[in-house]
Amino acid sequence: MGTTFCTSRIPASTAPTWDFGPFGPGNLRADYVLPSADLLIRSTGIFWPTSTDPLYRLTGPGFPAPSSDHRAVWVDVKVPGASSPSR
């Protein structure tokens, strides 16, 4: 893939994934990935770029957000017994 989506490095286990804007209940963890217990977790993240990131235009400063008020959640997993692709 080559692109690092979570430039702010917010731990996925504690970070909000939904921005309700100024009139809602605040930011909540509403979106998640629930991988199978037999997969090995390599890394996790949330696409929530900082205001200095070139991709910030996708989430934007205002409400409603240009793309969505939800943020993409990702998990990089290793399947036991599978070989890793060469990079």
N, C-alpha and C positions, 0 to 999 in steps of 0.2 A: 504494500500500500504506500509506504513512503511518507505519508503525512501524519504528523502528530496532532491529534485533535484536541486533547486537553492541555492547553498551554498554561493554564493556571495551576495545574497539578493539585487540584482539590481531591482529597481521598474520596473515592466513590462510595465508601461505606457511610460517610457522614455528610456528603454534599447534597444540596437540593437539586432537583432535576426539573422543576416546574416553577416558572416565574409568574405569579398571579398579578403582578403590577401593583400600582399604588392603592387600589381600592379593594384588593382581595385579602385573604388571611396571611399573606406573606409567601415566602418561597418554601415549597414542600418537596419531599422525596416521593414523587408519584410514579416515576418510571424506573424500571430496574431490569436486570438480566439475571435469570436464575438458571445457571448451568447445571448439568447433570453432576451428581456427586462423584462420578468416576473420572471426570475431566480434571486435569491439573491447571490451575489458574496461574497464568504468567503475569498478567497485568490487567488493570481495569482503569476506566476513566469516564469522564463526562465531557461532551463537547460544549464547553462554556468559555469561549475565548474572552480574553481581557480586552479592554478598549484599545490597546496598542497592537493587537493581533490583526493582520490583514483580513482574516475571516470574520472579524467582529461585525461587519456589515450584514452577516447572515442572521445574527441574533439581535443586533442593534441596541441603541440606548433607550428607545421609547416603548410605549405600550399602545397598541399591540406590537409584538416583535415582528420583524419583516418576514420571518419564516414560520416560526411557531413559538408559543410560550413554553413548550416542552423542550428538553435538551436530549440529544442522542446519548445513550449509555452504551458502552462497549466493553467487551471482555475478550482478552487474548488467551486462548486455551491451547493446551497440548493434549492430544488424544493419546492415551497410553498405548504403546506399541507402534505408533505411526512415526514415520521418519519426518524430520523437519524439512521444509522446503529451503533450498539454497537461496541466499539473498545476495 
